[in-house]
Amino acid sequence: MFHTQLEWLNTLKPNFKVLAFKDRFLCGFGALMGLLISSLISWYILGGFNAWYIAPMGASSVLLFAVPASPLAQPWNMVVGNTIAAILGVTCYLFIPDLTIAFSVAVSLAIFCMMSTDSLHPPSGAVAITAVLGGESLHDLGYLFVFYPVLLNSILLMIVAIIFNRLIGKQYPQQAQVNLRSKDPTPTQKVTIQPHDIQEVLDQQTELLDISDYDLQKIILKAQEKANARAVNLFLCQDIMTRDVVSLSENEEIQNALDKFKQMNLMSLPVTNAEHQLVGTLALYDVVDWFKRAADMQTSWEHQVKQIMNRKVVTVRPNQPLQDLIPYFVERSFNYIPVVEQQKLVGIISRADMIAVLNQQVNNLKSSNNR
């Protein structure tokens, strides 16, 4: 009986991912910093005004710091939604004598107007109620309530949220599309599910979903990668990597590196130290930028590869499945990926290597179909 009750209670829980402790801590800490900083600035700007901060900002902080990827948490929703709700709340208080009817109508109209302007923000419902029931200090403000504390609080909290989320590596505000180089679908999307397919399905929905098209696209692409991994024979990086790697020394002169680029007809090369450990990568456009800065006396000291190379390098292990590399070559247009073992450069996998594997897979598929 008790077990049955627990199962019933579980049906009431959302299908929501529980984050790791570190991530949960950062969400809470972000809200702490956001509310603390924005409230102190509001207090400083508004001086002795005793309603310098409003409670709905607490609800907004849940969205901005705990679920910044939600469409409901985006800056447009935060600022426009709260502004609309504040205007309607003040209007209803001024023209509807009964407070219960006033705040009920205010919230109802706020929902309609926010959905009409694509600015739905749940805490804005509380902003509308605050405008009606906030007390004499808020009522005396009239429509100034829209500008302070509502608009002031909203903008300050939003700014802190943008800075904090960027510092911890979260994309906020959300990007509009997955493909950052073009408005076209990514190469994977072109041959699977495209953004307009997702949009057509969403247009048929009669209820709002708290997930953006952007996140749906990312999830579908990841799922497609896993499905593709089951559909092909898995190669390992060591199976196809080039072991005789052309590389640059970190202490090599930039002029010599340019000669090597021309000789090998390559766009970028890995950079190693004296112990043959991978320490960076140098692209031809880095050298071009160096030439552009050559006339500047402040950069005349740059003459070695290590001074202009990119130290952040995506690497793979020899025993890593080749399937892991596909997103880098397909979606991010990598020319090559170094293969590293115990920090030492042991091989390299180029785009041509990946094409050769793909060609082999196609030929195997044709052979299977002809049998």
ABEGO torsion letter per residue (X at the ends): XAAAAAAAAAAABBBBBBBBAAAAAAAAAAAAAAAAAAAAAAAAAAEABAAABBAAAAAAAAAAAABAABAAABAAAAAAAAAAAAAAAAAAAAABABAAAAAAAAAAAAAAAAAAAGABBAAAAAAAAAAAAAEAAAAAAEAAAAAOAAAAAAAAAAAAAAAAAAAAGBBOBBBABABAABABBBAAAAABBBAAAAAAAAAABABBBBBBAAAAAAAAAAAAAAAAAAABBBBBAAAABBABBBBBBAABBAAAAAAAAAAAGBABBBBBBAAGBBAEBBBAAAAAAAAAAAABAAAAABABAAAABBABBBBBBAABBAAAAAAAAAAAGBABBBBBBGGBBABBBBAAAAAAAAAAAAAAAAAAAAX
